[in-house]
């Protein structure tokens, strides 16, 4: 596995993918997982290539930014099996794993709007790329849906879906940057923050912990109360992207010699539990029972197709 620049312990997508690799080892005895971390985008290609040289049976690229490098290396190594998370990178020997996170983020936006006391919520991304902005689209639409249903006017700071413009840290591992961005949002009145920025988002957790209960955070990728347990007291919920199970299944299939074809690949949705909202954990008793019920009903409506969730950034 080749990580993106956030590193193996980002409490987010890299960590989730690595958990899937390790879980595969418990199922298939011939799985021997290893990883290399990328410090910069220039590392992607050589990191992938070193695993080709080592004749690894399955080579996983983690992150939408790795699409071009994966395609290039995979094309030059047609007998090697590749997988990639968060990219539709093409190639006969590349298995794409993508996630309709806008569906689960829609639920989070509705929840955040209903839970907010100030009537302002906020989101920011690590980089302006589709695997990030798809979360932000869903979140903003969930808030808008709440406003429509309740005749409210909860405001979203940090992202304008129509203009596809907003706030980005330009980093997935800079906690101080996440803290500075969050402090700005809080100064503007936001009391629920949704960072889609890997380890950078832990800065939001720092601000929330210092707020004395006034600010809460919606985490991403892995249930924050498991991946970043020291922040559990401020995590309202998590928009879960079930990378671990998708990776586990792909690695086990690869270990069993099954060809993983690029079409159709894997697309995680609410319907197949590829994306979801995590339990409310320490907020369970703080969230109004009626709001919880509305979120469950909304989930069912999205799965049934009676409520449409649409984002130009979502995987096809």
Secondary structure, 3 states (H helix, E strand, C coil): CECCCCCCCCCCHHHHHHHHHHHHHHHCCCCCCCCECCCCCCHHHHHHHHHHHCCCCEEEEECHHHHHHHHHHHHHCCCCEEEEECCCCCCCCEEEEEECHHHHHHHHHHHHHHHCCCCEEEEEECCCCHHHHHHHHHHHHHHHHHHHHHCCCCEEECEECCCCEECECCCCCCHHHHHHHHHHHHHCCCCEEEEECHHHHHHHHHHHHHCCCCCEEEEEECCHHHHCHHHHHHEEEEEEECHHHHHHHHHHHHHCCCCCCCCCCEEECCCCCCEEECCCHHHCCCCCHHHHHHHHHHHHHHHHCCCCCCCCCCCC
